[in-house]
Amino acid sequence: MPLAATTDARIDAARATADRKAKDFIDVIPTDYSQDNPGVTLYFSKVMSILSDANPDALNAVTLLNDITSRIHLAPILGNPRYLDIDQQAFKQAVGHNGPPAVHNAFLHPQWNTAGHGWPQLAALIVNLAPILELGTRILIGLTNHQGVVYHEIKHLHPTAFIEALELIATSHFHFSPSSVSNLWADFSGMTFVAGADLPAFWKEVFDLALDLDVQGRSLQVPRSGPDPRQILQAVVQAISQCGSNAYDVDMAHAEDLLNAPAVTKTILHGLRHRMVKNWNNKNPSRSPQKRVTCVSPTHALDAWHTCAAPFACLEWIVLLLVCVMVGILAALASAASA
């Protein structure tokens, strides 16, 4: 079966979502031509999220189309390894119909991007691809709120030139090269931890950086793997051991034992992280995530309600409160009846 059709209702919903979020992105999408703007990752992520909601086949089709045309480094920009995995059947064409080779040949045509040899003709080779690309471009433009540098970079493009629009933005505002990956490795090797800092947040930063290294390294022309569990553990031990505090001596002694073991696996690494975070939470109850309490009375339920960080979002507490109130009412009725 061909790519899923993009219905008018889903197109309208996607455009409404892009319009609604536009004002939130005025401050984060690039406003000049400087590179390494962190807003690009957020911008691309929102575009892909909205597009995926509108058409379940969109991301795989766009990823494949990018791979056989412009080859934008989507994985490093989005910080997501899923864009490294190319589904060669993502166009879902019937046997004997146009597929990736036909699209690739159209893109390599000597007269590419001239009349009769552009994105509209290329998109027409694959059933239902054109609406996906047009919607992607519409979302890209919608999130700019029709203003700013990015808008002016892409506003002239044909609606089906979604990949070209992504390429223009990426080229101007996202720096990715072997040297940038080397710089990221230097950041990883030189990580520091400040005594008294948030240990769970530190661990999260470590894993986030390791993932970035893996995604960006695997996207290079000569792929380079990210840090393995032993390298991650070594970086953590080095950073915490140099913080000047003896509060982590026991954990560091255990970590050193793990480093001396024949193998350091992901399971071992995550086990150490869990142990250290648990110890940190026990020593810093005021800074650790709030623990759930069991409701034994309406008063306790009300206490939990008032301490909830976002009362109206805590549906579980609402149900809990109602149950406790009902229990109280039934108890009161039973007492009255017995009297």
C-alpha positions in Angstrom: 0.0 0.0 0.0 1.2 3.6 -0.7 2.2 6.2 1.9 -0.7 7.1 4.2 -2.8 9.9 2.7 -2.6 13.3 4.5 -6.2 14.2 5.1 -7.5 17.8 5.0 -8.5 17.5 8.7 -4.9 16.5 9.7 -3.4 19.2 7.6 -5.7 21.8 9.2 -4.8 20.5 12.7 -1.1 20.6 11.9 -1.2 24.1 10.6 -3.2 25.2 13.7 -0.6 23.6 15.9 2.2 25.3 14.1 0.4 28.7 14.3 -0.3 28.2 18.0 3.4 27.4 18.7 4.8 30.1 16.5 5.1 32.8 19.2 7.0 30.3 21.4 9.6 29.9 18.8 10.3 33.6 18.0 13.0 33.6 20.7 14.6 30.2 20.0 14.8 29.8 16.2 17.9 31.5 14.7 17.7 35.3 14.4 21.1 35.7 12.6 23.5 33.8 10.6 25.7 32.5 13.5 26.0 28.8 13.8 25.6 26.4 16.7 22.2 28.0 17.6 20.6 25.5 20.0 17.2 26.7 18.8 17.7 24.7 15.5 17.4 21.4 17.3 14.2 22.5 19.1 12.9 24.0 15.9 13.5 20.8 13.8 12.2 18.6 16.6 8.9 20.4 16.7 8.5 20.4 12.9 9.0 16.7 12.8 6.7 16.1 15.7 3.9 18.0 14.2 4.5 16.4 10.8 4.5 12.9 12.3 1.2 13.6 14.1 -0.4 14.6 10.8 0.9 11.6 8.8 2.3 8.5 10.5 4.4 7.6 7.5 6.0 11.1 7.3 9.2 10.7 9.3 10.4 7.5 7.6 9.6 8.9 4.1 11.3 12.2 4.8 14.4 10.4 6.3 14.7 8.2 3.2 14.1 11.1 0.8 16.8 13.1 2.6 19.2 10.2 2.4 18.9 9.9 -1.4 18.9 13.6 -2.1 20.5 16.4 0.1 21.8 14.2 2.9 21.3 16.7 5.7 22.7 15.6 9.0 19.3 15.1 10.6 20.5 12.8 13.4 23.1 15.3 14.8 20.7 18.2 14.5 17.8 16.4 16.2 20.1 14.5 18.6 18.2 11.3 17.7 19.7 8.1 16.4 16.5 7.0 14.8 17.4 9.3 11.8 20.5 7.1 11.2 18.3 4.1 10.4 17.1 4.4 6.9 14.1 2.3 5.8 14.6 1.7 2.1 10.9 0.6 1.8 9.6 3.8 3.4 8.0 5.1 0.2 5.8 2.0 0.2 5.6 1.8 -3.6 4.1 -1.2 -5.3 6.4 -3.6 -7.1 7.4 -2.2 -10.5 6.6 1.4 -9.5 9.0 4.2 -8.9 11.2 3.8 -5.8 14.4 5.3 -4.3 16.4 4.8 -7.5 14.0 6.8 -9.6 13.9 9.6 -7.0 17.7 9.6 -6.8 18.1 9.8 -10.6 15.7 12.7 -10.7 17.7 14.6 -8.1 20.9 14.0 -10.0 19.5 15.2 -13.3 21.9 17.6 -15.0 19.1 20.2 -15.2 18.0 19.7 -11.6 16.1 22.7 -10.1 15.2 24.1 -13.5 11.8 24.1 -15.1 10.4 20.6 -15.3 13.2 19.1 -13.1 12.5 20.2 -9.6 10.9 19.1 -6.3 7.3 19.0 -7.7 8.3 16.5 -10.4 10.4 14.5 -8.0 7.6 14.4 -5.4 5.1 13.2 -8.1 7.2 10.0 -8.5 5.9 8.7 -5.2 2.3 8.3 -4.3 1.2 10.7 -1.5 4.7 12.1 -1.1 3.9 15.6 -2.3 1.3 16.4 0.4 3.8 15.3 3.1 6.5 17.6 1.8 4.0 20.5 1.3 2.8 20.1 4.9 6.4 20.0 6.2 7.2 23.3 4.4 4.0 24.8 5.7 4.9 23.8 9.3 8.4 25.2 8.9 7.1 28.5 7.8 4.3 28.5 10.3 6.7 28.1 13.2 8.6 31.2 12.1 5.4 33.3 12.5 6.2 34.6 8.9 9.1 36.7 10.1 12.8 36.6 10.8 15.9 35.4 9.0 14.7 31.7 8.7 11.4 32.8 7.1 13.2 34.9 4.5 15.6 32.1 3.8 12.9 29.6 2.8 9.8 31.7 1.8 10.7 31.6 -1.9 10.9 27.8 -2.1 8.2 25.7 -3.8 6.0 24.0 -1.2 7.4 20.6 -2.1 11.0 21.7 -1.4 10.8 20.7 2.2 14.2 19.0 2.2 15.8 22.0 0.5 14.3 24.3 3.2 15.8 22.0 5.9 19.1 22.1 4.1 19.2 25.9 3.9 18.4 26.2 7.6 20.9 23.5 8.7 23.7 25.0 6.5 23.3 28.5 7.9 22.6 27.7 11.5 24.1 24.3 12.5 27.8 23.5 12.5 28.7 19.8 12.1 32.0 18.5 11.1 34.8 16.1 12.3 36.3 19.0 14.2 33.0 19.8 16.0 32.8 16.1 17.0 36.4 16.3 18.3 35.5 19.4 20.3 32.5 17.5 21.8 34.9 14.7 22.8 37.1 17.3 24.5 34.1 18.5 26.4 33.3 14.9 27.4 36.8 14.2 28.6 37.1 17.4 30.5 33.7 17.2 32.3 33.7 18.6 35.9 31.5 18.1 38.9 31.1 20.8 41.6 30.8 19.5 45.1 27.2 19.9 46.3 25.8 20.1 42.8 22.8 18.2 41.7 24.1 14.6 41.2 21.1 13.3 39.2 21.3 16.2 36.8 25.0 15.5 36.4 24.4 11.9 35.5 21.7 13.0 33.0 24.2 15.5 31.4 26.8 12.7 31.1 24.4 10.4 29.3 23.0 13.2 27.1 26.6 14.1 26.0 27.5 10.5 25.4 24.4 10.1 23.2 25.3 13.3 21.2 28.8 11.9 20.7 27.4 8.6 19.4 24.8 10.2 17.1 27.2 12.8 15.7 30.1 10.4 15.4 28.1 7.8 13.5 26.9 10.6 11.1 30.5 11.4 10.0 31.6 10.3 6.5 34.1 8.1 8.4 31.9 7.0 11.3 33.2 7.2 14.8 31.4 5.5 17.7 30.5 7.3 20.8 31.9 6.5 24.3 31.4 3.0 25.5 30.3 2.2 29.1 33.9 2.0 30.4 34.7 5.4 28.9 31.6 6.9 30.4 32.4 5.4 33.8 36.0 6.7 33.6 34.7 10.2 32.9 32.3 10.1 35.8 35.0 8.9 38.2 37.4 11.5 37.1 34.9 14.4 37.4 33.6 13.4 40.8 37.0 12.4 42.3 38.4 15.9 41.4 35.5 17.8 43.0 37.3 18.1 46.4 34.6 16.4 48.5 34.8 13.2 50.4 31.0 12.8 50.4 31.3 10.4 47.4 34.2 8.3 48.6 32.2 5.2 49.1 30.6 5.4 45.7 33.9 6.2 44.1 35.6 3.2 45.7 32.8 1.0 44.3 33.2 2.7 40.9 36.9 2.0 40.9 36.2 -1.6 41.6 33.9 -1.7 38.6 36.6 -0.1 36.4 39.0 -2.8 37.4 36.5 -5.5 36.4 37.1 -7.4 33.1 34.1 -5.7 31.5 31.9 -2.7 32.1 28.4 -3.1 30.6 25.5 -0.7 30.3 23.7 -2.7 33.0 26.6 -2.2 35.4 26.8 1.5 34.5 23.1 2.1 35.0 23.3 0.2 38.3 26.0 2.5 39.6 24.0 5.5 38.5 20.9 4.2 40.3 22.9 3.5 43.5 24.6 6.9 43.5 21.4 8.8 42.8 19.5 6.9 45.5 22.3 7.7 48.0 22.2 11.3 47.0 18.4 11.5 47.3 18.6 10.0 50.8 21.1 12.6 51.9 19.3 15.5 50.2 15.6 14.8 50.8 14.7 18.5 50.2 16.2 18.4 46.7 15.1 14.9 45.6 11.8 14.3 43.8 8.8 14.3 46.2 7.8 10.8 47.3 4.3 9.6 47.0 2.3 9.3 50.3 -0.5 6.9 51.0 -3.8 8.5 51.8 -5.2 7.3 55.1 -7.6 10.1 55.7 -9.2 13.1 54.0 -6.7 15.3 55.9 -3.7 13.5 54.4 -5.2 13.7 51.0 -5.7 17.5 51.3 -2.1 17.8 52.5 -0.9 15.9 49.4 -3.1 18.1 47.2 -1.5 21.3 48.6 2.0 20.0 48.2 1.4 18.9 44.6 3.5 21.0 42.2 0.7 21.2 39.7 -2.6 20.5 41.4 -4.8 20.5 38.3 -2.4 18.1 36.5 -2.4 15.6 39.4 -5.4 13.5 38.4 -4.3 10.7 40.6 -4.5 13.0 43.7 -7.9 14.2 42.6 -9.2 10.6 42.4 -7.5 9.8 45.7 -9.1 12.8 47.4 -12.5 11.9 46.2 -12.1 8.3 47.4 -11.0 9.4 50.8 -13.9 11.9 51.1 -16.3 9.1 50.1 -14.8 6.8 52.7 -15.2 9.6 55.3 -18.9 10.2 54.3 -19.7 6.4 54.4 -18.0 6.1 57.8 -20.1 9.1 59.1 -23.3 7.6 57.8 -22.5 4.2 59.3 -21.8 5.9 62.7 -25.0 7.9 62.5 -27.0 4.7 61.7 -25.6 2.8 64.6 -26.4 5.7 66.9 
